[in-house]
Amino acid sequence: MKHALFTFVICVGSLFAQNNIVTIKILAVVNGNVITNFDINSFTSYRKMQIQKQYSSKGFISPSEKLALQKMFVQMDQTAFEELINKELIYAKFLSDGYNLPDSIIDERLSEEMNRISKGDSGKFAEALYQKMGLSISEYRRFIKKDMAVKSYVNQKLYKRIKVPAQDVVDYYLEHRNSKYKLPQKYKLAILNAEDAEKIKAITTTLNKESYDALLKEYNPESKSMWYAKADVNKLFKSFLESAKVGDISSEIKLSPKSYWLKLVAISGGSFAKFEDIKTVIEKELSKKEKERRFKKFVALLRRSAFIKVL
């Protein structure tokens, strides 16, 4: 299986392939339904096309970048392969449990997609589908039918009753407070600058903590104190901030063609985000983890009783 999948990715999915001629290969059989390299291509081709455009705009792709992209595409196709197996298993479970999707719902979804992509023009819609996924409209209809069925089943059977205990949210906050919820320090700086040699000399002669504000008003009357993260300031400014205390003034910092003098007006941050402010974020994160756990367990059970042959 890996050999077949890798061959497909490098020869067909590569950014640098000259011809998009696909030889259909069966990669797996799941409960009698086949998964082919064409199915994988339908999943991943549009995303690969977007990546291709990003790198093509650079004009030159180094050998190391080319290799990295090929590895990325291999991983994308391997992920899609596993997702397609899971999708077949869940869809079979959906049907065996007696569920069905009315044609009206599928047609409504198809109509929405057509309006979104081509403003209702079926010809343009068909062309867009083929370019994006290599599918006809009838094939895409079957695709969204299965996709909607799988998502509906998973949401109803696995995700519907997930409720994160309040104590779990508190415990997670306390455990990860230092690593995930510490607020970055910010520095409020007044910045005095001058380019003219005479002005620079006048400032250096008279500058001190008491005269700074008056000099700022005289030479930079429009300048206002602003908040900065340390990561956003020049490295020479950072060296001043390393040891500065509120009220301190820097020595002259030369950044051609100007000279700068900083005053640290205030410091904020360095503390932790309040629990109340991020409680909902943590609940969503834990809910997502629980969904992933349930899905993984559910799929593992389905795989045990399914006929899966990887070729």
C-alpha positions in Angstrom: 0.0 0.0 0.0 2.7 2.5 0.9 4.5 1.8 -2.3 1.4 2.5 -4.4 0.5 5.6 -2.4 4.0 7.0 -2.6 4.2 6.4 -6.4 1.0 8.3 -6.9 2.1 11.3 -4.8 5.5 11.7 -6.4 4.4 11.1 -10.0 1.0 12.7 -10.0 0.7 14.9 -7.0 4.1 16.6 -7.3 4.3 20.3 -8.0 6.8 19.5 -10.6 5.0 16.9 -12.6 4.6 17.8 -16.3 1.5 15.8 -17.0 -1.5 15.1 -14.8 -2.2 11.6 -16.2 -3.6 9.4 -13.5 -3.4 5.6 -13.6 -6.3 4.5 -11.4 -5.0 2.1 -8.7 -7.0 0.4 -6.0 -5.4 1.1 -2.7 -7.8 -0.6 -0.3 -11.1 -2.5 -0.1 -13.3 -1.7 2.8 -16.4 -3.9 3.3 -16.5 -4.4 -0.4 -16.0 -0.8 -1.4 -12.8 0.2 -3.1 -10.6 3.3 -2.3 -8.4 4.4 -5.1 -5.7 7.0 -5.7 -8.4 9.0 -7.6 -10.4 9.2 -4.4 -7.4 10.5 -2.5 -6.7 13.0 -5.3 -10.3 14.3 -5.0 -9.6 15.0 -1.3 -6.2 16.6 -1.7 -5.8 18.1 -5.2 -7.3 21.5 -4.5 -5.1 22.1 -1.4 -2.0 21.0 -3.4 -3.0 23.4 -6.1 -3.1 26.2 -3.6 0.3 25.3 -2.2 1.6 25.1 -5.7 0.5 28.6 -6.5 2.1 29.9 -3.3 5.5 28.4 -4.2 5.2 29.2 -7.9 4.8 32.9 -7.1 8.4 32.8 -5.6 9.8 32.1 -9.1 12.4 29.7 -7.8 12.1 26.6 -5.6 15.2 25.2 -4.1 15.9 21.4 -4.1 15.4 21.3 -0.3 12.0 23.1 -0.7 11.0 20.7 -3.5 11.8 17.7 -1.3 9.9 19.2 1.7 6.9 19.7 -0.5 7.0 16.2 -1.8 7.1 14.9 1.8 4.2 17.2 2.7 2.2 15.8 -0.1 3.0 12.2 0.9 1.7 13.1 4.4 -1.4 14.7 3.0 -2.3 11.7 1.0 -1.6 9.3 3.8 -3.9 11.3 6.1 -6.6 11.4 3.4 -6.3 7.6 2.9 -7.0 7.0 6.6 -9.9 9.4 6.6 -11.4 7.7 3.6 -11.3 4.3 5.3 -12.9 5.8 8.4 -15.6 7.5 6.2 -16.5 4.2 4.6 -16.8 2.4 7.9 -19.0 5.1 9.5 -21.2 5.4 6.4 -21.7 1.6 6.5 -22.7 1.9 10.2 -25.0 4.8 9.3 -26.8 2.6 6.8 -26.8 -0.6 8.9 -28.4 1.4 11.8 -31.3 2.2 9.4 -30.6 5.9 8.8 -31.1 7.7 5.5 -30.8 11.2 4.1 -33.7 12.5 2.2 -32.9 13.5 -1.4 -34.3 16.9 -0.8 -31.6 17.7 1.8 -28.8 16.6 -0.6 -30.3 18.5 -3.5 -30.6 21.6 -1.3 -26.9 21.3 -0.3 -25.9 20.8 -3.9 -27.9 23.9 -4.9 -26.3 26.0 -2.2 -22.8 24.9 -3.4 -23.7 25.7 -7.0 -25.0 29.2 -6.1 -21.9 29.8 -4.0 -19.4 28.6 -6.6 -21.0 29.6 -9.9 -24.1 31.7 -9.0 -26.3 28.8 -10.2 -24.6 28.2 -13.5 -24.5 24.4 -13.8 -21.9 24.5 -16.6 -19.5 26.6 -14.7 -20.2 24.6 -11.6 -19.3 21.4 -13.4 -16.1 22.9 -14.7 -15.1 24.2 -11.2 -15.8 20.8 -9.6 -13.7 19.0 -12.2 -10.8 21.4 -11.8 -11.0 21.3 -8.0 -11.7 17.6 -7.3 -11.8 15.8 -10.6 -15.5 15.0 -10.1 -18.7 15.3 -12.2 -21.8 16.8 -10.6 -23.4 13.4 -10.1 -20.1 12.1 -8.5 -20.0 15.2 -6.3 -23.6 14.6 -5.3 -22.7 11.1 -4.1 -19.7 12.6 -2.4 -21.7 15.1 -0.4 -24.4 12.5 0.4 -21.8 10.3 2.1 -20.1 13.3 3.7 -23.3 14.7 5.2 -24.4 11.2 6.4 -21.0 10.6 8.2 -21.0 14.1 9.8 -24.6 13.8 10.9 -24.0 10.3 12.4 -20.9 11.3 14.3 -22.4 14.5 15.7 -25.6 12.7 16.9 -24.0 9.5 18.2 -20.6 10.7 19.4 -20.6 14.4 20.1 -24.2 15.3 21.1 -23.9 14.8 24.8 -20.4 16.0 25.5 -20.2 18.1 28.7 -16.9 19.1 30.2 -17.0 18.9 34.0 -16.3 22.3 35.7 -13.5 20.8 37.8 -11.7 19.6 34.7 -11.7 23.1 33.3 -10.2 24.4 36.6 -7.6 21.7 36.8 -6.6 22.3 33.1 -6.2 26.0 33.8 -4.0 25.4 36.8 -1.9 22.8 35.1 -1.2 24.9 32.0 -1.3 28.4 33.4 2.5 28.9 33.2 2.9 27.5 29.7 -0.2 28.6 27.9 -2.0 31.4 29.7 0.8 33.8 30.8 0.2 37.2 29.4 3.2 38.7 27.5 4.8 41.8 29.0 4.2 45.0 27.1 6.1 48.2 27.4 4.8 51.7 27.1 7.5 53.8 25.5 7.9 57.5 24.8 10.3 57.9 21.9 12.3 61.1 21.3 14.3 61.2 18.1 16.3 63.7 16.0 18.2 63.6 12.8 19.8 67.1 12.6 23.3 67.1 14.2 22.6 70.3 16.1 19.4 69.0 17.6 21.2 65.7 18.6 23.9 67.7 20.3 21.3 69.9 22.1 19.4 66.9 23.4 22.5 65.0 24.6 23.7 68.1 26.4 20.5 68.7 28.4 18.7 65.3 28.5 17.8 63.9 31.9 14.7 62.4 33.6 13.5 65.9 34.5 14.0 67.4 31.0 12.9 64.5 28.8 9.2 65.4 28.5 10.0 69.0 27.7 12.5 67.9 25.0 10.0 65.5 23.6 7.4 68.3 23.3 10.0 70.6 21.7 11.5 68.3 19.1 8.7 65.7 18.6 5.5 67.5 19.5 3.3 64.9 17.7 4.9 61.9 19.3 2.7 59.9 21.7 3.6 57.2 24.1 2.6 53.7 22.8 2.5 50.1 23.9 5.0 47.7 22.4 5.7 44.0 22.9 9.4 43.2 23.3 9.3 41.0 20.2 8.1 44.0 18.1 10.9 46.5 18.9 14.3 46.9 17.4 17.0 44.7 19.1 18.8 47.9 20.3 15.6 48.9 22.0 15.3 45.4 23.5 18.7 45.8 25.2 17.5 48.9 27.0 14.3 47.1 28.1 16.2 44.2 29.5 17.2 46.1 32.6 15.0 49.3 32.5 12.7 50.3 35.2 9.7 52.6 34.8 10.9 56.2 34.4 14.3 55.2 33.1 15.7 56.9 30.0 18.0 55.2 27.5 21.3 56.5 26.3 21.5 57.6 22.7 20.5 54.8 20.3 21.9 55.4 16.8 19.8 53.9 14.0 20.9 55.7 10.8 19.9 58.4 9.9 18.4 59.2 13.3 19.2 59.0 17.0 16.7 57.8 19.5 16.2 58.2 23.3 13.6 56.0 24.9 11.7 56.6 28.1 10.0 53.6 29.8 6.6 55.0 30.9 4.9 51.8 32.1 5.0 48.0 32.0 2.0 45.7 31.8 1.5 41.9 31.6 3.8 39.2 32.9 0.8 37.9 34.9 -1.7 35.2 34.1 -4.9 35.5 32.1 -7.9 35.5 34.4 -9.7 32.2 34.6 -13.0 33.8 33.9 -11.6 35.3 30.7 -10.5 32.0 29.2 -12.9 29.6 30.8 -14.9 29.2 27.5 -11.7 28.7 25.5 -10.6 25.9 27.8 -14.1 24.3 27.7 -13.9 24.2 23.9 -10.4 22.8 23.9 -11.3 20.0 26.3 -14.5 19.4 24.4 -12.4 19.0 21.2 -10.0 16.6 23.0 -13.0 14.5 24.1 -14.4 14.4 20.6 -11.1 13.2 19.3 -10.9 10.5 22.0 -14.4 9.3 21.3 -13.9 9.3 17.5 -10.7 7.3 17.8 -12.3 4.7 20.1 -15.4 4.4 17.8 -13.3 4.0 14.7 -11.1 1.4 16.3 -14.2 -0.7 17.2 -15.5 -0.4 13.7 -12.2 -1.5 12.2 -12.1 -4.6 14.4 -15.3 -6.0 12.9 -14.8 -4.7 9.3 -13.2 -6.3 6.3 -10.3 -4.0 5.3 -7.8 -5.1 2.8 -4.9 -2.7 2.1 -3.3 -3.4 -1.3 
